[in-house]
Amino acid sequence: MTETGKRIVVVGGSVAGLVGALALARSGQRVVILEKDPTPLPATPDEAFDAWERRGAPQVRHSHAFLARMYNLIRDREPELLRRLLALGAEEITFRAQALRYFPDATFEPRDDEAVLLACRRVTLEWALRQHVLATGLVEFRDGVEVTGFVADDGNGTPPRVRGVRMRVRGSDETSLAADLVVDASGRRTRLGDWLVAIGAPLPRVVKQACGIFYSSRFYRLLPGVDRPNPDSVIGADLGYMKCGIFPGDSGTFSVTLAAAPDDDPLREVLNGPGFEAAARALPMVAEWVRPEVSTPISDVQGMASLNDVRRHLVENGEPIALGIVAIGDSLAHANPITGRGCTLAWIAAYALAEAFERHPDDPRALALDLEAAVERECAPWVRAQIAQDRDAVLVNQAVRRGEDPYRFEGADGSVDPAAFARSVLRDGLVPALREDLDVLRAFLRVVHMLDAPEDLLSRPDLAARVLASHARRHERAAVVLGPSRAEMLEILARAA
Ligand SMILES: Cc1cc2nc3c(=O)[nH]c(=O)nc-3n(C[C@H](O)[C@H](O)[C@H](O)COP(=O)(O)OP(=O)(O)OC[C@H]3O[C@@H](n4cnc5c(N)ncnc54)[C@H](O)[C@@H]3O)c2cc1C
């Protein structure tokens, strides 16, 4: 560990800002977090859940899953944080427990211990993380401070060098704070582009694709003495016109998310309490969780729109567009929330940044390039994979709304539609194989948990062959009905309205 004691300013004190600051402070840097939201930390996570104003991060009141890649980073780098989370009622949902439900005689491999989901509300995670970071005494946290731009040297034809931030404390004039490095962790609505242009840098290139869904989420608490109906899983289903997910949380809580296309107006009824409950009860997988004998709602229905897959590029043609400024978390890259990868991507980038800074404390160009290489290797493939998946999901949605079957891959003339074939292999080959073949389940969950790369899933020829064999047997199985058809759901929602 080097003791360079550089001054680093982190913009945004949410998950990415906190973990980034902690990782940098652990390697000996002096770190200040500037957070726009002025609300102080509530006394308990439950108080935070009920009343914490987090306007700067409104997604805190939506369903969150925390994947194994992030769980392992917490366990290995900040074991005290894991202890805190577990003491607050967070739970570890292990691959072993999941696998044993379907494979009672399963033999496990050492790497199976890596696949652990952290069941915890997003508010609880941030509350515990902030407490933990403050308790280390290594990071200064200033809230109610909004960053409004950068202080920079004129680049004179070279990339401008950021030397600090401009900031405003509520009701006061703008001031500035000097820094050797500024880390933008101000989330998906970052103003980084404007700030860079204002100091003479080019507008960063942003690769962006609409996720094709809006989110509606509601939290519930299990009644005393009642167990989770399905204790070991995150449960999700895609009906083509609607996605649904159940996310186990801490302290007997869980949340349900229903997601549909933003332009599918009648389905927006799920943004209202009665519509949400009617839809939830009509989905067999969700219904058993929301029965009044099992759980009770503890929140209103929360909606969120404008969801995109985004990758922001601060390095172009092998050169940083500005020096002394990097980005982590949602500001750098984020993808469809339904896959639950945002916080894990933030954790990965935060440690990549701290390691790059340790290697290049005095060379902002080398730091930017080192971080970029790690982000391209570790984060960008997930965004690219999600963009492809979301494009296809939009086509599926449109086909379902036209009354077509997006899984029918054989034409009357014997031709094969490759996109429909790929969908059919996933739905009628991979999904059943998850219940029939432990190796397929293992490979699938390792990708879900970001332990293996997205392309690893079917890259092993033996596994691909087993999934195709499962697909070939599709006519021998009864069709799985995940829920009502879209027409039936529209009737259910119309009645609820
Ligand atoms: C609906 C939804 C569901 C999600 N589900 C999951 C999930 O299941 N699993 C998962 O891992 N991730 C999920 N995510 C993503 C996850 O919430 C984020 O990746 C995570 O919060 C990390 O984001 P962040 O810290 O980069 O930004 P944010 O959490 O958005 O925080 C940005 C912070 O910066 C502050 N800020 C903004 N501008 C300024 C400024 N000018 N000056 C100072 N401070 C500023 C804001 O107040 C805020 O506190 C979901 C996201 C959404 C939208």
The ligand as a Tripos MOL2 file, in Angstrom:
@<TRIPOS>MOLECULE
LIG
   53    58     1     0     0
SMALL
NO_CHARGES

@<TRIPOS>ATOM
      1 C1        -35.2680    0.9070  -10.9950 C.3       1 LIG1
      2 C2        -33.8530    0.4690  -10.6960 C.ar      1 LIG1
      3 C3        -33.6070   -0.7840  -10.1560 C.ar      1 LIG1
      4 C4        -32.2960   -1.1990   -9.9200 C.ar      1 LIG1
      5 N1        -32.0630   -2.4650   -9.4790 N.ar      1 LIG1
      6 C5        -30.8070   -2.8590   -9.2270 C.ar      1 LIG1
      7 C6        -30.5290   -4.1460   -8.7200 C.ar      1 LIG1
      8 O1        -31.4130   -4.9980   -8.5890 O.2       1 LIG1
      9 N2        -29.2420   -4.4550   -8.3980 N.ar      1 LIG1
     10 C7        -28.2230   -3.5640   -8.5780 C.ar      1 LIG1
     11 O2        -27.0800   -3.8850   -8.2590 O.2       1 LIG1
     12 N3        -28.4560   -2.3550   -9.1000 N.ar      1 LIG1
     13 C8        -29.7020   -1.9750   -9.4230 C.ar      1 LIG1
     14 N4        -29.9300   -0.7220   -9.8990 N.ar      1 LIG1
     15 C9        -28.7890    0.1950  -10.1090 C.3       1 LIG1
     16 C10       -28.2850    0.7340   -8.7880 C.3       1 LIG1
     17 O3        -29.2920    1.3540   -8.0570 O.3       1 LIG1
     18 C11       -27.1150    1.7010   -9.0490 C.3       1 LIG1
     19 O4        -26.2020    1.0490   -9.8840 O.3       1 LIG1
     20 C12       -26.4510    2.0690   -7.7490 C.3       1 LIG1
     21 O5        -27.2880    2.9010   -7.0050 O.3       1 LIG1
     22 C13       -25.1190    2.7730   -7.9350 C.3       1 LIG1
     23 O6        -25.3770    3.9770   -8.5110 O.3       1 LIG1
     24 P1        -24.4650    5.2360   -8.3310 P.3       1 LIG1
     25 O7        -23.9430    5.3540   -6.9490 O.co2     1 LIG1
     26 O8        -23.5360    5.2730   -9.4600 O.co2     1 LIG1
     27 O9        -25.5470    6.3910   -8.5740 O.3       1 LIG1
     28 P2        -26.8050    6.7820   -7.7000 P.3       1 LIG1
     29 O10       -27.1690    5.7130   -6.7590 O.co2     1 LIG1
     30 O11       -27.8390    7.2470   -8.6540 O.co2     1 LIG1
     31 O12       -26.2920    8.0010   -6.8520 O.3       1 LIG1
     32 C14       -25.8190    9.2010   -7.4160 C.3       1 LIG1
     33 C15       -25.5790   10.1430   -6.2440 C.3       1 LIG1
     34 O13       -24.9650   11.3290   -6.7110 O.3       1 LIG1
     35 C16       -25.6010   12.4510   -6.1050 C.3       1 LIG1
     36 N5        -25.4040   13.5790   -7.0120 N.ar      1 LIG1
     37 C17       -25.9340   13.7380   -8.2440 C.ar      1 LIG1
     38 N6        -25.5020   14.9070   -8.7860 N.ar      1 LIG1
     39 C18       -24.6760   15.4680   -7.8650 C.ar      1 LIG1
     40 C19       -23.9420   16.6800   -7.8450 C.ar      1 LIG1
     41 N7        -23.9510   17.5390   -8.8810 N.pl3     1 LIG1
     42 N8        -23.2130   16.9680   -6.7460 N.ar      1 LIG1
     43 C20       -23.1760   16.1000   -5.6830 C.ar      1 LIG1
     44 N9        -23.8800   14.9470   -5.6570 N.ar      1 LIG1
     45 C21       -24.6130   14.6380   -6.7400 C.ar      1 LIG1
     46 C22       -27.0500   12.0080   -5.9720 C.3       1 LIG1
     47 O14       -27.7420   12.7620   -5.0050 O.3       1 LIG1
     48 C23       -26.8810   10.5410   -5.5760 C.3       1 LIG1
     49 O15       -26.7460   10.4070   -4.1830 O.3       1 LIG1
     50 C24       -31.2230   -0.3080  -10.1930 C.ar      1 LIG1
     51 C25       -31.4740    0.9410  -10.7370 C.ar      1 LIG1
     52 C26       -32.7710    1.3250  -11.0170 C.ar      1 LIG1
     53 C27       -33.0140    2.6630  -11.6600 C.3       1 LIG1
@<TRIPOS>BOND
     1     1     2 1
     2     2     3 ar
     3     2    52 ar
     4     3     4 ar
     5     4     5 ar
     6     4    50 ar
     7     5     6 ar
     8     6     7 ar
     9     6    13 1
    10     7     8 2
    11     7     9 ar
    12     9    10 ar
    13    10    11 2
    14    10    12 ar
    15    12    13 ar
    16    13    14 ar
    17    14    15 1
    18    14    50 ar
    19    15    16 1
    20    16    17 1
    21    16    18 1
    22    18    19 1
    23    18    20 1
    24    20    21 1
    25    20    22 1
    26    22    23 1
    27    23    24 1
    28    24    25 2
    29    24    26 1
    30    24    27 1
    31    27    28 1
    32    28    29 2
    33    28    30 1
    34    28    31 1
    35    31    32 1
    36    32    33 1
    37    33    34 1
    38    33    48 1
    39    34    35 1
    40    35    36 1
    41    35    46 1
    42    36    37 ar
    43    36    45 ar
    44    37    38 ar
    45    38    39 ar
    46    39    40 ar
    47    39    45 ar
    48    40    41 1
    49    40    42 ar
    50    42    43 ar
    51    43    44 ar
    52    44    45 ar
    53    46    47 1
    54    46    48 1
    55    48    49 1
    56    50    51 ar
    57    51    52 ar
    58    52    53 1
@<TRIPOS>SUBSTRUCTURE
     1 LIG1         1 GROUP 0 **** ****
